[in-house]
Amino acid sequence: MNDTLAFIMAGGRGERLLPLTQDRAKPAVPFGAVYRIIDFTLTNCVNSQIYKIIVLPQYKSQSLNEHLEAGWNIFSHKFGHFLKIVPPQQRTGPEWYMGTADAIRQNLYLIKRYRPAHILVLSGDHIYKMDYSLLLQYHLEKKAHMTVSLLETRKELAHEMGVAQVDRDFRIRGFQEKPKDNIKTIPGDPNHVLASMGIYLFKTETILELLESRTEKDFGKDIIPSSLETHRVYAYPYNRFNRITDYVNVTLENGEREERLEDRTRDSSYWRDVGTLDAYWNANMDLTGLDPYFNLYGRRWPIHTYQMPAPPAKFVFANERQDGFRVGKALDSIVAPGCIISGIVRDCVLAYHVVIRSWATVEESVIMDNVVVGRHCKIKKAIIDKNNILPKGLEIGYHPEEDRKRFTVTPRGIVVVPKGYFN
């Protein structure tokens, strides 16, 4: 895909993720112990052999910029590869980026400078693995002017998203924005609809024509629906056609584990918009357990990021007898380097340099960098942002009414402790 230029939208405010986005953009929110959310889209680019990438930040972008500079300085300019960070420059007027189409329009000069054959527009705030080369192959086979990657989802969820109406060749014939009645399902499948993923592939001449002749601000709401009669616009059914080939560990009948190469892994159809605190917590929990829904351990599709220089995680105290009980262990959890565990951790995601002190219990929680959980603390179903020192005996997640007096508590009951609240 040497002739494809990728634009990654990374300017989202992420207001539904507050307080995690109080000081950072949504794509910069930590995820999965050692990653940032944007790492998954960037990884998809690199693993798909797309090495010309432009990131378009906007709000509270300093944390994002520092992460990209530290962890993604891996491109060879000698071979024409690059990752550029391009904030709003007001080249076409006094406005910031006003939507996906407007963000590209303000940077058409970069498309004309590099003259790629195709433009791939991506969002920097979703968790998924996608081989974009398969999307390009499909796009070329259909002789499409533009191709939209769509997620097959249940019909009863259509009222929450934009839905595409397609014919039997998967050419898009219409769009419905959060329909409640007369929902258009997939041809031959009355139980599922095709919902937008915010992934668009254009022929370069098509995107130049559309953006130079129109003033609409957004691709999904404006540009693409108004182009259905004049251009060949196709749907790419992500669940059906995306394929990640990788090694997975399989449990045999005798209970032993065996590594196998699977042509299409289970998480080839995994996609999560972590736009709410509950969705963010759920996606982190998807990483834990014996057979996680989203696998971080594949060797052929590695997830790239900045790796902090930190020592291996350490687990201390091993007295599990009732008399003098004091043990440090983590079960069904992901634990980053630098952690020191002296208490009990179950079904958790722990980031760098987390300390769990003796006789503390942490369950079903996401703990970010540089958090100390004091002795005898009890933490359950929580998200604790970085730089917190939890005092001895603190209980979070056990008394909802008390938690609501101090913290954000989600509809699912997840308690969110802001950065630096306890220090």
C-alpha positions as CSV (number, residue, x, y, z in Angstrom):
1,M,0.0,0.0,0.0
2,N,2.9,2.3,-0.8
3,D,0.6,4.6,-2.8
4,T,-1.9,5.2,0.0
5,L,-1.8,8.2,2.3
6,A,-3.6,7.8,5.7
7,F,-5.2,10.6,7.7
8,I,-6.0,9.8,11.3
9,M,-8.6,12.0,13.0
10,A,-7.2,12.6,16.5
11,G,-9.0,15.8,17.7
12,G,-11.9,14.4,19.6
13,R,-12.8,16.1,22.9
14,G,-14.1,12.8,24.4
15,E,-16.6,14.6,26.7
16,R,-18.3,11.3,27.5
17,L,-15.0,10.0,28.8
18,L,-14.6,12.8,31.4
19,P,-12.7,12.9,33.8
20,L,-10.2,10.8,31.8
21,T,-10.2,13.5,29.0
22,Q,-9.9,16.4,31.4
23,D,-6.2,16.9,30.4
24,R,-5.8,14.8,27.3
25,A,-7.5,14.1,24.0
26,K,-9.5,10.9,23.6
27,P,-7.0,9.2,21.4
28,A,-4.3,9.8,24.1
29,V,-6.2,8.1,26.9
30,P,-4.2,5.1,28.2
31,F,-5.6,1.7,27.4
32,G,-4.6,-1.9,28.0
33,A,-1.8,-1.2,30.6
34,V,0.9,0.0,28.2
35,Y,-0.9,1.5,25.2
36,R,-2.8,4.7,24.2
37,I,-6.0,4.4,22.2
38,I,-4.5,5.8,19.0
39,D,-1.8,3.0,19.0
40,F,-4.4,0.5,17.6
41,T,-5.2,2.6,14.5
42,L,-1.5,3.4,14.0
43,T,-0.6,-0.3,14.4
44,N,-3.2,-1.2,11.8
45,C,-1.5,1.2,9.4
46,V,2.0,-0.1,9.9
47,N,1.0,-3.8,9.9
48,S,-0.9,-3.1,6.7
49,Q,2.3,-1.6,5.2
50,I,0.9,2.0,5.2
51,Y,3.9,4.1,6.0
52,K,2.6,7.6,5.0
53,I,0.5,8.8,7.9
54,I,-0.8,12.2,8.9
55,V,-2.3,12.7,12.4
56,L,-4.8,15.6,12.8
57,P,-5.0,16.6,16.5
58,Q,-6.9,19.5,17.9
59,Y,-8.1,19.6,21.6
60,K,-5.6,19.1,24.5
61,S,-3.1,17.5,22.2
62,Q,0.1,17.9,24.2
63,S,0.0,14.4,25.8
64,L,-0.8,12.9,22.4
65,N,2.0,14.7,20.6
66,E,4.5,13.6,23.3
67,H,3.4,10.0,22.9
68,L,3.7,10.1,19.2
69,E,7.2,11.7,19.3
70,A,8.4,9.2,21.9
71,G,6.9,6.0,20.5
72,W,6.3,6.4,16.8
73,N,9.5,7.9,15.6
74,I,10.1,4.7,13.5
75,F,9.7,5.9,10.0
76,S,12.4,6.2,7.4
77,H,12.3,9.5,5.4
78,K,14.9,8.1,3.1
79,F,12.3,5.7,1.8
80,G,9.5,8.3,1.7
81,H,7.9,7.1,4.9
82,F,6.6,9.5,7.6
83,L,4.2,10.2,10.4
84,K,3.4,13.9,10.5
85,I,1.4,15.7,13.2
86,V,-0.6,18.5,11.6
87,P,-2.8,20.6,14.0
88,P,-5.2,23.3,12.6
89,Q,-3.2,26.0,10.8
90,Q,-6.1,28.2,9.6
91,R,-4.8,27.9,6.0
92,T,-8.3,28.2,4.5
93,G,-10.0,30.5,7.1
94,P,-10.1,31.3,10.8
95,E,-11.7,28.1,11.9
96,W,-10.3,25.0,13.6
97,Y,-11.2,21.6,12.2
98,M,-15.0,21.6,11.9
99,G,-15.5,18.0,11.0
100,T,-13.9,15.0,9.2
101,A,-14.3,16.5,5.7
102,D,-13.3,20.0,6.8
103,A,-10.1,18.6,8.4
104,I,-9.0,17.0,5.2
105,R,-10.1,20.1,3.2
106,Q,-7.8,22.3,5.3
107,N,-4.9,20.0,4.3
108,L,-5.6,19.4,0.6
109,Y,-2.2,20.9,0.0
110,L,-0.5,17.9,1.6
111,I,-2.5,15.5,-0.7
112,K,-1.3,17.5,-3.7
113,R,2.3,17.5,-2.4
114,Y,2.5,13.7,-2.0
115,R,0.2,12.8,-4.8
116,P,-0.9,9.3,-3.6
117,A,-3.4,7.2,-5.6
118,H,-5.7,6.6,-2.6
119,I,-6.6,8.5,0.6
120,L,-7.6,6.5,3.7
121,V,-9.5,8.4,6.4
122,L,-9.4,6.9,9.9
123,S,-10.5,7.6,13.4
124,G,-7.9,7.5,16.2
125,D,-10.2,6.4,19.0
126,H,-11.3,2.9,18.3
127,I,-10.0,-0.5,19.4
128,Y,-9.7,-3.1,16.6
129,K,-7.3,-4.9,14.3
130,M,-7.8,-4.3,10.6
131,D,-5.8,-5.2,7.5
132,Y,-6.4,-2.2,5.4
133,S,-4.8,-3.9,2.4
134,L,-7.9,-6.1,2.2
135,L,-10.0,-3.0,2.2
136,L,-8.0,-1.6,-0.7
137,Q,-8.2,-4.8,-2.7
138,Y,-12.0,-4.8,-2.3
139,H,-12.1,-1.1,-3.3
140,L,-10.2,-1.8,-6.5
141,E,-12.2,-4.9,-7.3
142,K,-15.4,-2.9,-7.1
143,K,-13.9,0.0,-9.2
144,A,-15.2,2.3,-6.4
145,H,-14.8,6.0,-6.1
146,M,-15.0,5.6,-2.4
147,T,-15.5,2.7,0.0
148,V,-16.9,2.8,3.5
149,S,-16.0,0.2,6.1
150,L,-19.2,-0.9,7.9
151,L,-19.8,-3.0,10.9
152,E,-22.4,-5.7,10.8
153,T,-24.5,-5.3,14.0
154,R,-27.9,-6.4,15.3
155,K,-31.0,-4.7,13.9
156,E,-32.2,-3.7,17.4
157,L,-29.2,-1.5,17.8
158,A,-29.8,0.5,14.6
159,H,-31.4,3.4,16.5
160,E,-28.0,4.2,18.1
161,M,-26.0,4.6,14.9
162,G,-25.9,5.6,11.2
163,V,-27.0,2.7,9.0
164,A,-26.2,2.2,5.3
165,Q,-28.7,0.7,2.8
166,V,-27.0,-1.5,0.3
167,D,-27.9,-3.6,-2.7
168,R,-26.8,-7.2,-3.3
169,D,-23.5,-6.0,-4.7
170,F,-23.0,-4.0,-1.5
171,R,-23.2,-0.7,-3.3
172,I,-24.5,1.9,-0.9
173,R,-27.9,3.2,-2.0
174,G,-28.9,5.2,1.1
175,F,-28.2,6.2,4.7
176,Q,-30.4,6.3,7.7
177,E,-29.3,8.3,10.7
178,K,-30.3,6.4,13.9
179,P,-33.5,5.0,12.4
180,K,-36.4,3.7,14.6
181,D,-38.7,2.5,11.8
182,N,-38.4,1.0,8.4
183,I,-34.8,-0.1,9.1
184,K,-32.9,-1.3,6.1
185,T,-31.1,-4.6,6.9
186,I,-28.4,-6.4,5.0
187,P,-29.8,-8.1,1.8
188,G,-30.5,-11.7,2.7
189,D,-30.0,-11.1,6.4
190,P,-33.1,-9.6,8.1
191,N,-31.5,-9.5,11.5
192,H,-28.4,-7.3,10.9
193,V,-27.6,-3.9,9.6
194,L,-24.4,-2.2,8.4
195,A,-23.3,0.6,10.7
196,S,-20.6,3.2,10.1
197,M,-17.1,2.7,11.6
198,G,-15.7,6.1,10.5
199,I,-13.3,4.4,8.0
200,Y,-13.3,5.8,4.4
201,L,-11.1,5.0,1.4
202,F,-11.1,7.4,-1.6
203,K,-9.6,7.6,-5.0
204,T,-7.5,10.7,-4.7
205,E,-9.1,12.5,-7.6
206,T,-12.5,11.7,-6.1
207,I,-11.7,13.3,-2.7
208,L,-10.1,16.3,-4.4
209,E,-13.2,16.8,-6.6
210,L,-15.6,16.5,-3.7
211,L,-13.8,18.7,-1.2
212,E,-13.0,21.5,-3.7
213,S,-16.5,21.7,-5.1
214,R,-18.5,21.5,-1.8
215,T,-18.4,23.1,1.6
216,E,-20.0,20.4,3.8
217,K,-18.0,19.6,7.0
218,D,-18.5,15.9,7.6
219,F,-18.0,12.8,5.4
220,G,-20.5,10.5,7.1
221,K,-23.3,13.0,7.6
222,D,-22.9,15.2,4.5
223,I,-20.4,14.3,1.7
224,I,-21.0,10.6,1.3
225,P,-24.8,10.6,1.5
226,S,-25.0,13.4,-1.1
227,S,-22.6,11.5,-3.4
228,L,-24.5,8.3,-3.8
229,E,-26.2,9.2,-7.1
230,T,-23.1,10.6,-8.7
231,H,-20.3,8.3,-7.5
232,R,-19.7,4.6,-7.0
233,V,-19.8,4.3,-3.2
234,Y,-19.4,0.8,-1.8
235,A,-19.8,-0.8,1.6
236,Y,-17.0,-3.0,3.0
237,P,-18.6,-5.5,5.4
238,Y,-15.8,-5.6,8.1
239,N,-17.1,-8.6,10.0
240,R,-17.2,-10.7,6.8
241,F,-14.0,-9.7,5.0
242,N,-11.5,-8.5,7.6
243,R,-8.9,-11.2,8.3
244,I,-6.0,-11.2,10.8
245,T,-3.8,-14.3,10.6
246,D,-1.9,-14.9,13.8
247,Y,-0.8,-17.3,16.5
248,V,-3.3,-18.0,19.3
249,N,-3.1,-20.3,22.3
250,V,-5.8,-23.1,22.2
251,T,-6.9,-25.1,25.2
252,L,-6.9,-28.9,24.4
253,E,-9.2,-31.5,25.8
254,N,-6.6,-32.6,28.3
255,G,-6.3,-29.0,29.6
256,E,-2.9,-28.2,28.1
257,R,-2.3,-25.1,26.0
258,E,-1.0,-25.2,22.4
259,E,0.0,-22.4,20.1
260,R,-1.6,-22.6,16.7
261,L,-1.6,-20.4,13.6
262,E,-5.1,-19.4,12.7
263,D,-5.9,-18.1,9.3
264,R,-8.6,-15.8,10.7
265,T,-8.5,-15.0,14.4
266,R,-11.6,-14.5,16.5
267,D,-10.7,-10.8,17.1
268,S,-10.7,-10.2,13.3
269,S,-14.3,-9.1,13.8
270,Y,-13.7,-7.2,17.0
271,W,-14.3,-3.4,17.0
272,R,-15.1,-1.2,19.9
273,D,-15.9,2.5,20.1
274,V,-14.6,3.4,23.6
275,G,-16.5,6.6,23.6
276,T,-18.1,6.2,27.1
277,L,-16.6,5.2,30.4
278,D,-18.6,2.0,30.5
279,A,-17.4,1.1,27.0
280,Y,-13.9,1.9,27.9
281,W,-14.0,-0.3,31.0
282,N,-15.6,-3.1,29.1
283,A,-13.0,-3.0,26.3
284,N,-10.2,-3.2,29.0
285,M,-11.9,-6.2,30.6
286,D,-12.0,-7.9,27.1
287,L,-8.2,-8.1,27.4
288,T,-8.2,-10.3,30.5
289,G,-8.9,-14.0,31.1
290,L,-7.8,-17.2,29.6
291,D,-9.2,-16.6,26.1
292,P,-9.6,-12.8,25.8
293,Y,-12.0,-11.4,23.2
294,F,-9.2,-9.1,22.0
295,N,-5.8,-10.7,22.0
296,L,-2.7,-8.6,22.6
297,Y,-0.3,-11.6,22.4
298,G,-0.2,-12.4,18.7
299,R,3.2,-12.4,17.2
300,R,2.3,-11.7,13.6
301,W,0.1,-8.6,14.3
302,P,2.0,-7.0,17.2
303,I,0.5,-3.9,18.8
304,H,3.1,-1.1,18.6
305,T,3.6,1.7,21.2
306,Y,6.1,3.6,23.3
307,Q,7.7,1.1,25.7
308,M,8.6,2.8,29.0
309,P,11.9,1.7,30.4
310,A,10.8,-0.1,33.5
311,P,11.8,-3.2,35.4
312,P,9.8,-6.4,35.3
313,A,6.7,-6.6,37.5
314,K,7.3,-8.1,40.9
315,F,5.0,-10.2,43.2
316,V,6.1,-10.4,46.8
317,F,4.9,-12.3,49.9
318,A,3.7,-15.9,49.5
319,N,2.1,-16.9,52.8
320,E,-1.4,-18.2,51.9
321,R,-1.9,-19.9,55.2
322,Q,-4.7,-18.5,57.3
323,D,-2.3,-17.9,60.1
324,G,-0.2,-14.9,59.0
325,F,-1.9,-14.6,55.6
326,R,0.1,-12.2,53.4
327,V,0.4,-12.8,49.6
328,G,1.0,-10.9,46.4
329,K,-0.6,-12.3,43.3
330,A,-2.6,-11.4,40.2
331,L,-5.2,-13.6,38.6
332,D,-6.7,-13.3,35.1
333,S,-5.1,-9.9,34.8
334,I,-2.7,-7.8,32.7
335,V,0.2,-6.3,34.7
336,A,2.6,-3.8,33.2
337,P,6.4,-3.5,34.0
338,G,7.3,-1.7,37.1
339,C,4.4,-3.0,39.2
340,I,5.0,-4.3,42.7
341,I,2.1,-6.5,43.9
342,S,1.8,-7.4,47.6
343,G,-2.0,-7.8,47.7
344,I,-4.6,-9.7,45.6
345,V,-5.5,-8.6,42.1
346,R,-8.3,-10.2,40.1
347,D,-9.5,-9.4,36.5
348,C,-7.6,-6.2,36.3
349,V,-5.5,-4.1,34.0
350,L,-2.5,-2.5,35.7
351,A,-0.4,0.1,34.0
352,Y,3.3,1.0,34.7
353,H,4.5,1.4,38.2
354,V,1.4,0.5,40.1
355,V,2.0,-0.6,43.7
356,I,-0.6,-2.8,45.5
357,R,0.3,-2.9,49.1
358,S,-0.2,-5.8,51.5
359,W,-3.7,-7.1,52.3
360,A,-5.3,-4.9,49.6
361,T,-7.8,-6.4,47.1
362,V,-8.3,-5.0,43.7
363,E,-11.0,-6.6,41.4
364,E,-12.3,-5.8,37.9
365,S,-10.5,-2.5,37.7
366,V,-8.3,-0.4,35.4
367,I,-5.4,1.2,37.2
368,M,-3.2,3.7,35.4
369,D,0.4,4.7,35.8
370,N,1.9,5.6,39.2
371,V,-0.9,4.6,41.4
372,V,-0.4,3.2,45.0
373,V,-3.2,1.2,46.5
374,G,-2.7,1.3,50.3
375,R,-2.8,-1.5,52.8
376,H,-6.2,-3.1,53.4
377,C,-7.8,-1.2,50.6
378,K,-10.8,-2.8,48.8
379,I,-11.3,-1.7,45.1
380,K,-13.9,-3.1,42.8
381,K,-15.1,-2.1,39.4
382,A,-13.1,1.1,39.2
383,I,-11.1,3.2,36.8
384,I,-8.3,5.0,38.7
385,D,-6.4,7.6,36.7
386,K,-2.6,8.1,37.1
387,N,-0.7,9.7,40.0
388,N,-3.0,8.6,42.9
389,I,-1.9,7.4,46.4
390,L,-4.9,5.6,47.9
391,P,-4.9,5.8,51.7
392,K,-4.9,2.8,53.9
393,G,-8.3,1.0,54.2
394,L,-10.0,3.0,51.5
395,E,-13.1,1.2,49.9
396,I,-14.2,2.1,46.3
397,G,-17.0,0.3,44.5
398,Y,-18.7,-1.1,47.5
399,H,-20.8,1.8,48.6
400,P,-22.4,3.4,45.5
401,E,-24.1,6.4,47.3
402,E,-20.9,7.3,49.0
403,D,-18.9,6.9,45.8
404,R,-21.3,9.3,44.0
405,K,-20.6,12.0,46.5
406,R,-16.9,12.2,45.4
407,F,-16.5,10.5,42.0
408,T,-18.1,9.9,38.7
409,V,-20.1,6.7,38.8
410,T,-21.3,5.3,35.4
411,P,-24.7,3.7,34.7
412,R,-23.0,0.3,35.0
413,G,-21.7,1.3,38.4
414,I,-18.0,1.8,37.5
415,V,-16.3,4.4,39.8
416,V,-13.9,6.7,38.1
417,V,-11.2,8.4,40.2
418,P,-9.6,11.5,38.4
419,K,-5.9,12.0,38.0
420,G,-4.2,13.1,41.1
421,Y,-7.3,13.1,43.3
422,F,-5.4,11.3,46.1
423,N,-1.9,12.7,46.5
